[in-house]
Amino acid sequence: MLKKVIKRKIRDNKLFFHKNLPRSIKLNYLAKVLFNDGFTEFSHQRLPHGKVSPLSLDIQYKLYMVSEKNIKALFIDNKEFIIDKINRFSIALIIDFIKTIHVTIGFSKNDLDLLLCKSKKKKKSLITAYIILFELDNEIEKEKNNDNKYINRLKDVFFEVNFNIENTIDKDKNISINEFWITCEFDRFISEYSKIENPNLRENLQYYFVTENHHKVINIYNNLLRNKEYKSIQLNHTFFFYSYMSICPERIADFFNEISVLNMIKYEIFSGYILNSINDAEECRRRYVYGLQSYLDIESGLNYPTKDELARKKVLIISESGVGDEVRWAKLYSRVNNTNITITCEPRLYELLKNSFSNINFLSVKRCFRGDGSLLRDFHRKNLPMPISQIKNDFDHVITTGSLINVLGEDSIKASNEAYIKPISEELNNMNEIRIGIIWSSGLKEPFRQLRYLLSLEDIIDFKNIYSDRNVKFIALQSPISENDKQLCEDNGIIIPYDVDLYNDFVSTATLLKTLNCVVGMSSFITEFAASLGIRFFHMANSPEVYYMRSSGLKSEECKDVLSNNTLLVIPDDGFKNKTSKDINFACFRKLKTMVDNMIEVEYDKL
């Protein structure tokens, strides 16, 4: 009885015990409850030394999953134990284990028989399916002397697994309103929500967020925090962060402090941007155990370069994140424009970057993005220009663009009015008119992006009509553009540059952008690209987190964007507090008019 009481106390107060017990005390149960709630690093610190168990391997697997070298060693060294205890492991670990052993040391006939004998129910079907999927049936066939009955039985199970999965997916589609959330059909989501008798936590949060009832979202967060339901906070953290920024941004430091127990790198980075500096934020990213820089450090074993070594050693710099981020941080390249530097780049940017930084050796690499089901280490490896062994042989150091910021120092990233990317060809605006490029939505249809940053094309048309009696042209830079939006643009005199492939041809896009006087919209590749070419970007910062992350912090009242050159933030004159999204957008367009009027006056003087 006493043992149960102690376990319950540890389970309900796991973070308190972890924080206050000396690190020398190792408790298997504390490690288990910490791991089950997602605190992998904390759980590893509490594991008893020298004892192999399903829990210890699960924890090591989670910590090592970024490193191919460490995962191979973990699986090979513990192959017999994992096979023996196969039912005690997660499906993710089982799949990775089978794939890794198959391509390294391989399974014997006895190994495969034991796997099938030891596994139960769903895991047995899963293991059978993966044996067939990786063509192990051919090896079995040889060793079983063409025992076709054995092979056919495995194939029957594989078919049954696929059939059951497809049926499950079809049933889920009929009963879940989450589909409308994912596809950003918010009106349908609200309608279906009203029909649910007992909505779950996630559905409530989605509904309150869509209807902008941020106070209720915060109340849910406070209740979860009070009851120490950290797993629920971790699963729904995005709702809580955005709601805090919407109604009480002055308390965001408290929020960051409260969720620091969750050990979430995302909020360490956000805290760096909002409360401290870009350097602090990128240093957090560099230390992230699952990040690209950690993968490079572990796999290559190469030392981190100093500023002096950047000037004389052979250094490979790996571009990361999206293409817009790559363009923004390309302003650092002028500080390392030397023949000893090699930088990977998006293929569509290759010609422009080579034209702009002629001494750097650029390698064209098409980056992959998460979402294809790849393991993290496979994802990182796919984004490298060559195998790790060749990197170790050809270079003295390898770092990411984010880490380059830390090496060069904070002065290197200060925003200015400098243009740092040179177009291949340039057509000057000789038409004696003001040309304004516009973009109104993100190419990525994701609920939070749509709800927080989307601009209305109808609002842009209303803004355009203010200048109908002046020689001002509006050019749509949206790519891709829907048929409905295309028709709206054509009906309202917004020019669509059909002769330029904005998505694939960045050389022609650069030429087009250089004919503009400014661009207006949210942060996207096209607006960041324009700013890098020296075109003024009026950044519609229509949500508080965008403004605070891209200004100099919470106390800033300036309009200058600290991340991107040639960029001014457009925000409501009287702030964001107690405003709906519609109110914020209206106030931003009112502010934009003042800023564009001033720009037009200056540009007309030039004409």
C-alpha positions in Angstrom: 0.0 0.0 0.0 2.8 2.4 1.0 4.6 1.6 -2.3 1.5 2.6 -4.3 1.1 5.9 -2.4 4.8 6.7 -3.0 4.4 5.9 -6.7 1.3 8.1 -7.0 3.1 11.0 -5.3 6.1 10.6 -7.7 3.7 10.4 -10.7 1.7 13.5 -9.8 4.8 15.6 -8.8 7.4 14.2 -11.2 8.9 17.5 -12.1 9.1 18.6 -8.5 11.0 15.4 -7.5 13.3 15.7 -10.5 14.1 19.3 -9.7 14.7 18.8 -6.0 16.3 15.4 -5.7 20.1 15.2 -6.0 21.2 14.0 -9.4 23.0 11.1 -7.8 19.7 9.5 -6.9 18.5 7.2 -9.7 14.9 6.1 -9.6 13.6 3.8 -12.4 9.9 4.8 -11.7 10.7 8.5 -11.8 12.6 8.0 -15.1 9.5 6.1 -16.5 6.9 8.7 -15.6 9.2 11.5 -16.9 9.7 9.7 -20.2 6.0 8.9 -20.6 5.2 12.7 -20.4 7.9 13.6 -22.9 10.8 14.7 -20.7 13.3 12.4 -22.4 16.5 14.2 -21.2 15.2 14.4 -17.6 14.3 10.7 -17.6 17.8 9.8 -18.9 19.3 11.6 -15.9 17.3 9.4 -13.5 18.0 6.0 -15.1 19.9 3.6 -12.9 23.4 3.1 -14.4 24.4 -0.2 -16.1 21.0 -1.8 -16.4 19.6 -2.6 -19.8 15.8 -2.5 -19.9 13.1 -1.7 -22.4 12.8 1.7 -20.7 16.5 2.4 -20.9 16.5 1.5 -24.6 13.4 3.5 -25.3 15.0 6.6 -23.7 18.3 6.1 -25.5 16.5 5.6 -28.8 14.6 8.9 -28.4 17.9 10.7 -27.5 20.0 9.1 -30.3 17.4 9.2 -33.1 19.2 12.1 -34.7 22.5 10.1 -35.0 22.8 7.2 -37.5 26.0 6.1 -35.9 24.6 6.0 -32.3 21.3 4.3 -33.4 23.2 1.6 -35.3 25.4 0.9 -32.2 22.3 0.8 -30.0 20.4 -1.7 -32.1 23.4 -3.9 -33.0 24.6 -4.1 -29.3 21.2 -4.9 -28.0 19.7 -7.0 -30.9 19.0 -10.1 -28.9 17.5 -8.2 -26.0 15.2 -6.2 -28.3 14.0 -9.4 -30.0 13.4 -11.1 -26.7 11.4 -8.1 -25.3 9.9 -7.0 -28.6 6.4 -6.4 -27.2 7.7 -3.9 -24.7 8.8 -1.4 -27.3 7.0 1.3 -29.3 6.0 0.7 -32.9 8.4 3.5 -34.0 11.4 1.8 -32.4 10.4 -1.6 -33.8 10.1 -0.3 -37.4 13.5 1.5 -37.1 15.1 -1.6 -35.5 14.0 -3.9 -38.3 15.1 -1.4 -41.0 18.5 -0.8 -39.3 19.4 -4.4 -38.6 18.3 -5.4 -42.1 20.6 -3.0 -43.9 23.6 -3.5 -41.5 24.3 -7.0 -40.0 21.0 -8.6 -41.2 18.7 -11.1 -39.5 19.3 -14.8 -39.4 16.5 -17.3 -39.9 16.5 -17.9 -36.1 16.2 -14.1 -35.5 13.1 -13.9 -37.7 11.5 -16.9 -36.2 12.0 -15.5 -32.7 10.6 -12.1 -33.8 7.4 -13.7 -35.1 7.2 -16.1 -32.1 7.7 -13.5 -29.4 5.5 -10.7 -30.9 1.8 -10.5 -30.2 -1.3 -9.2 -31.9 -0.8 -5.9 -33.7 3.0 -5.9 -33.3 3.1 -9.4 -34.8 1.2 -8.2 -37.9 3.4 -5.1 -38.1 6.7 -7.1 -37.9 5.4 -9.5 -40.5 4.5 -6.7 -42.9 7.9 -5.1 -42.5 9.7 -8.4 -43.1 7.8 -8.6 -46.5 8.2 -4.9 -47.2 12.0 -5.1 -47.0 12.0 -8.3 -49.1 13.2 -10.5 -46.3 10.7 -13.1 -47.7 13.4 -13.9 -50.3 15.9 -14.8 -47.7 13.3 -16.8 -45.8 12.4 -18.6 -49.0 16.0 -19.7 -49.5 16.5 -20.8 -45.9 13.1 -22.6 -45.8 13.8 -24.5 -49.0 11.0 -22.7 -51.0 8.4 -23.3 -48.3 5.7 -21.4 -50.2 3.1 -21.9 -47.5 5.2 -19.9 -45.1 5.7 -17.1 -47.6 2.0 -17.0 -48.5 1.0 -16.9 -44.8 3.1 -13.8 -44.4 1.7 -12.2 -47.5 -1.9 -12.9 -46.2 -1.1 -11.1 -43.0 0.4 -8.2 -44.9 -2.8 -7.8 -47.0 -4.9 -8.0 -43.8 -2.9 -5.3 -42.1 -3.3 -3.0 -45.1 -7.0 -3.7 -45.3 -7.6 -2.9 -41.7 -5.6 0.3 -41.8 -7.6 1.6 -44.8 -10.9 0.8 -43.1 -9.8 2.5 -40.0 -8.9 5.7 -41.9 -12.2 5.7 -43.7 -14.2 5.4 -40.5 -12.2 8.2 -38.8 -12.9 10.5 -41.7 -16.7 10.2 -41.1 -16.6 11.0 -37.4 -13.9 13.6 -36.9 -14.4 17.4 -37.3 -10.6 17.7 -37.1 -10.6 17.4 -40.9 -12.3 20.8 -41.2 -9.7 22.3 -38.9 -6.8 20.9 -40.9 -8.2 22.0 -44.2 -8.9 25.5 -42.7 -12.7 25.2 -43.4 -13.4 27.2 -40.2 -17.1 27.9 -40.9 -17.8 24.2 -41.3 -15.7 23.5 -38.2 -17.8 25.9 -36.1 -21.0 24.4 -37.5 -20.0 20.8 -36.7 -18.7 21.8 -33.3 -22.1 23.0 -32.3 -23.5 19.4 -32.9 -21.0 17.7 -30.5 -22.4 16.8 -27.1 -19.1 16.4 -25.3 -16.3 18.0 -27.2 -12.8 17.0 -26.1 -10.0 19.3 -24.9 -8.5 19.8 -28.4 -11.9 20.5 -30.0 -12.7 23.1 -27.3 -9.4 24.8 -27.8 -9.8 24.9 -31.6 -13.3 26.4 -31.3 -12.3 29.1 -28.8 -9.3 29.9 -30.9 -11.3 30.2 -34.2 -13.9 32.4 -32.5 -11.1 34.4 -30.8 -12.2 33.7 -27.3 -8.6 33.8 -26.0 -9.6 34.3 -22.4 -11.2 30.8 -22.3 -8.0 29.4 -23.9 -5.9 31.0 -21.1 -8.3 29.7 -18.5 -7.9 26.1 -19.8 -4.1 26.6 -19.7 -4.2 27.9 -16.1 -6.3 24.9 -15.0 -4.0 22.4 -16.7 -1.0 24.2 -15.1 -2.6 24.2 -11.7 -3.3 20.4 -12.0 0.2 19.7 -13.4 -1.2 18.2 -16.6 2.0 18.9 -18.4 1.3 16.4 -21.2 -1.9 18.2 -22.2 0.0 21.6 -22.2 2.7 20.1 -24.3 0.3 18.8 -26.9 -1.6 22.1 -27.1 1.1 24.6 -26.5 0.5 26.6 -29.7 -3.0 27.6 -28.7 -1.7 28.9 -25.3 1.2 30.8 -26.8 -0.8 32.7 -29.4 -3.6 33.5 -26.9 -1.1 34.9 -24.4 0.3 37.1 -27.2 -3.2 38.2 -28.1 -4.5 39.4 -24.7 -1.5 39.7 -22.4 1.8 40.0 -24.2 3.3 41.9 -21.2 3.1 38.6 -19.3 4.8 36.5 -22.0 7.9 36.2 -19.9 5.9 34.5 -17.2 4.5 32.1 -19.7 8.0 31.2 -21.0 9.1 30.7 -17.4 6.0 28.5 -16.5 6.5 26.1 -19.5 10.3 26.0 -19.1 9.8 22.7 -17.2 8.6 21.2 -20.5 12.1 21.7 -21.9 10.7 22.8 -25.3 13.4 24.3 -27.5 10.8 26.2 -29.6 10.0 28.5 -26.7 13.6 29.0 -25.8 14.1 30.3 -29.3 11.0 32.5 -29.1 12.1 33.8 -25.8 15.5 34.7 -27.4 13.8 36.6 -30.2 11.2 38.4 -28.1 13.0 39.1 -24.8 16.7 39.0 -25.6 18.4 38.9 -29.0 18.7 37.1 -32.3 22.0 35.7 -31.1 20.4 34.2 -28.1 17.7 32.6 -30.2 20.1 31.1 -32.7 22.4 29.8 -29.9 19.4 27.9 -28.5 18.8 26.5 -32.0 22.4 25.4 -32.2 22.3 23.5 -28.9 19.0 21.7 -29.8 19.8 18.0 -29.5 17.6 17.1 -32.5 18.7 20.0 -34.7 20.9 19.9 -37.8 23.9 21.4 -36.1 23.8 18.7 -33.4 23.6 16.0 -36.1 26.7 17.5 -37.9 28.6 17.7 -34.6 27.9 14.1 -33.7 28.4 12.6 -37.1 31.4 14.6 -38.4 33.3 15.1 -35.2 34.6 18.3 -36.7 35.3 21.3 -34.3 33.2 24.4 -34.4 35.1 27.2 -36.3 36.2 30.5 -34.8 35.8 33.8 -36.6 39.5 33.7 -37.5 39.2 30.1 -38.8 36.3 31.2 -41.1 38.9 33.4 -43.0 41.5 30.7 -43.5 40.2 27.1 -43.0 38.0 25.1 -45.4 34.5 25.5 -44.1 31.2 24.0 -45.4 28.1 25.9 -44.4 24.7 24.2 -44.7 21.6 26.2 -45.5 18.6 25.3 -43.3 14.9 26.1 -42.9 12.9 27.5 -45.7 13.9 29.4 -48.8 12.8 32.7 -47.3 15.1 32.1 -44.4 17.9 31.3 -46.7 17.5 34.6 -48.6 17.3 36.6 -45.3 20.5 35.1 -43.9 22.3 35.4 -47.2 23.2 38.9 -46.0 25.9 37.2 -43.9 27.6 35.9 -47.0 29.4 39.2 -47.8 31.4 38.6 -44.5 32.6 35.2 -45.7 33.0 35.9 -49.4 36.2 33.9 -49.7 37.4 31.0 -51.8 37.8 28.7 -48.7 34.0 28.8 -48.1 31.5 26.4 -49.5 27.8 27.0 -49.0 24.8 24.8 -50.0 21.9 26.6 -51.6 18.4 26.2 -53.0 18.9 25.3 -56.8 16.6 28.2 -57.9 18.9 30.6 -56.1 22.2 29.3 -57.4 22.8 31.7 -60.3 21.8 34.7 -58.2 24.0 33.8 -55.2 26.9 33.1 -57.4 26.5 36.4 -59.2 26.3 38.2 -55.8 29.1 36.5 -53.9 31.6 35.4 -56.6 34.3 34.0 -54.3 32.1 31.5 -52.5 31.7 28.0 -53.9 28.0 27.3 -53.9 26.6 23.8 -54.1 23.1 23.4 -55.5 21.1 21.2 -53.1 17.4 20.6 -53.2 16.3 20.5 -49.5 13.8 18.0 -48.1 11.2 19.0 -45.6 9.7 17.0 -42.8 6.4 15.3 -43.4 7.3 12.4 -45.6 7.6 10.1 -42.6 11.4 10.2 -42.7 13.4 9.5 -39.5 15.1 12.7 -38.3 18.6 11.5 -39.0 17.5 10.4 -42.5 16.0 13.8 -43.0 19.2 15.6 -42.0 21.3 13.2 -44.2 19.2 13.9 -47.2 19.8 17.7 -46.8 23.6 17.3 -47.0 25.5 17.8 -50.3 27.7 14.7 -49.8 28.2 11.9 -47.4 29.6 12.7 -44.0 32.8 10.7 -44.8 33.5 13.1 -47.7 32.7 16.2 -45.6 35.2 15.0 -43.0 37.8 14.4 -45.7 37.2 17.7 -47.7 36.6 20.2 -44.9 38.0 21.4 -41.6 34.7 22.6 -40.3 31.0 22.2 -41.0 28.2 24.5 -39.6 24.7 25.6 -40.4 23.7 29.2 -41.4 22.1 29.7 -38.0 25.4 28.8 -36.3 27.2 31.2 -38.7 25.3 34.0 -37.0 26.9 33.0 -33.6 30.4 32.8 -35.1 30.2 36.2 -36.8 28.5 38.0 -33.9 25.4 40.1 -33.5 26.8 43.1 -35.6 26.7 40.8 -38.6 22.9 40.6 -38.7 21.9 44.1 -38.0 19.3 45.2 -40.5 20.1 48.0 -42.9 19.0 49.4 -46.2 21.7 47.5 -48.1 20.8 45.3 -51.1 22.9 42.2 -51.0 21.6 40.0 -53.9 22.3 41.2 -57.4 19.9 40.4 -60.2 21.4 38.8 -63.3 19.6 41.5 -65.5 17.9 44.6 -64.4 15.0 46.5 -66.0 14.5 49.9 -64.5 11.1 51.4 -63.9 11.0 53.9 -66.7 7.2 54.0 -66.9 6.7 57.1 -64.7 4.4 55.2 -62.4 4.5 53.8 -58.9 4.5 50.0 -58.9 3.5 48.1 -55.7 3.8 44.3 -55.4 1.3 42.6 -53.2 1.0 39.2 -51.5 -2.0 38.2 -49.3 -1.6 34.6 -48.2 0.9 32.0 -47.4 1.5 29.1 -49.8 1.3 26.8 -46.8 -2.3 26.2 -45.9 -2.0 25.6 -42.2 -4.7 26.6 -39.6 -2.5 28.8 -37.3 -1.0 30.6 -40.3 -4.4 31.2 -41.9 -5.9 32.5 -38.7 -3.0 34.7 -37.6 -1.3 36.1 -40.7 -3.8 35.9 -43.6 -4.7 39.1 -45.4 -7.9 39.5 -47.3 -7.6 40.1 -51.1 -10.8 42.1 -50.8 -9.1 44.4 -48.2 -6.1 44.8 -50.6 -8.5 45.7 -53.4 -10.2 48.3 -51.2 -6.7 49.7 -50.4 -5.8 49.7 -54.1 -9.0 51.7 -54.9 -7.7 54.6 -52.6 -5.1 55.2 -55.3 -7.4 54.8 -58.3 -7.0 58.5 -59.4 -3.2 58.3 -59.1 -0.7 56.7 -61.4 -0.2 53.7 -59.0 -0.1 50.1 -60.3 -0.6 47.0 -58.2 1.1 43.8 -59.2 0.1 40.4 -57.8 3.1 38.4 -56.5 1.0 35.5 -55.1 2.2 32.1 -56.2 0.4 29.8 -56.5 -2.7 31.9 -57.1 -6.2 30.3 -57.1 -8.6 30.7 -60.0 -11.0 32.7 -57.8 -8.2 35.1 -56.7 -7.0 35.4 -60.3 -10.5 36.4 -61.4 -10.7 39.0 -58.6 -7.4 40.5 -59.6 -8.3 40.8 -63.2 -11.8 42.3 -62.4 -10.2 44.9 -60.2 -7.2 46.0 -62.3 -4.5 44.2 -60.4 -1.7 43.1 -62.8 -0.8 39.4 -62.8 2.7 38.9 -64.4 1.8 35.8 -66.4 5.1 35.9 -68.3 7.1 35.3 -65.1 7.2 31.9 -63.2 7.3 33.3 -59.7 7.7 29.8 -58.2 10.4 28.2 -60.4 12.3 31.1 -62.1 14.0 33.2 -59.5 16.2 34.9 -62.0 13.3 36.4 -63.9 11.4 37.1 -60.7 14.4 39.2 -59.5 14.2 41.2 -62.7 10.5 41.8 -62.1 10.9 42.8 -58.5 13.5 45.4 -59.4 10.8 47.3 -61.4 8.8 47.8 -58.2 8.9 50.7 -55.7 7.8 48.5 -52.8 6.1 45.3 -51.8 3.3 44.8 -49.3 2.3 41.6 -47.4 3.3 39.1 -44.8 6.8 37.6 -44.5 7.2 35.0 -47.3 9.9 34.1 -49.8 8.8 36.7 -52.3 8.8 39.6 -49.9 12.1 38.6 -48.3 13.5 38.2 -51.8 12.4 41.7 -52.7 14.0 43.2 -49.6 17.3 41.4 -50.3 17.3 43.1 -53.8 16.9 46.5 -52.2 13.1 46.9 -52.6 11.2 48.4 -49.6 9.1 45.8 -47.9 6.1 46.9 -45.9 5.7 44.0 -43.6 2.1 43.6 -42.5 2.7 42.5 -38.9 -0.9 41.8 -38.2 -0.4 39.6 -35.1 1.4 40.6 -31.9 3.9 37.7 -32.0 5.1 38.8 -35.5 5.7 42.3 -34.3 7.5 41.4 -31.1 9.7 38.8 -32.7 10.7 41.1 -35.6 11.1 44.3 -33.6 13.8 44.8 -31.0 11.6 43.2 -28.2 8.5 43.8 -26.2 9.4 47.4 -25.3 10.1 48.5 -28.9 7.9 51.1 -30.5 9.9 51.4 -33.7 8.7 50.3 -37.1 12.0 48.8 -38.2 12.2 45.1 -38.8 15.4 43.8 -37.0 15.7 40.6 -39.0 15.4 41.8 -42.7 17.0 44.6 -44.6 14.8 47.3 -46.3 11.8 46.3 -44.1 9.4 48.3 -42.1 6.8 46.8 -39.8 3.2 47.9 -40.3 1.3 47.7 -37.0 -1.8 49.4 -35.5 -1.0 52.9 -34.1 -2.7 52.0 -30.8 -1.4 48.5 -30.5 -3.0 45.0 -30.6 -4.6 44.6 -27.2 -8.4 44.0 -27.1 -8.7 43.9 -30.9 -10.1 41.1 -33.1 -8.2 40.0 -36.1 -10.5 42.0 -38.3 -9.9 45.1 -36.2 -6.1 44.6 -36.4 -6.1 44.2 -40.1 -8.2 47.3 -40.5 -5.8 49.3 -38.3 -2.8 47.9 -40.2 -4.2 49.0 -43.6 -4.9 52.5 -42.1 -1.2 52.7 -41.0 -0.1 51.3 -44.4 -1.8 54.2 -46.2 0.3 56.7 -44.2 3.5 54.8 -44.9 2.8 54.3 -48.6 1.7 58.0 -49.0 5.1 59.0 -47.7 6.9 56.6 -50.0 4.9 57.8 -53.0 5.8 61.5 -52.2 9.5 60.6 -52.2 9.3 58.5 -55.3 7.3 61.2 -57.3 10.0 63.6 -56.4 12.5 61.2 -58.1 10.3 60.9 -61.2 
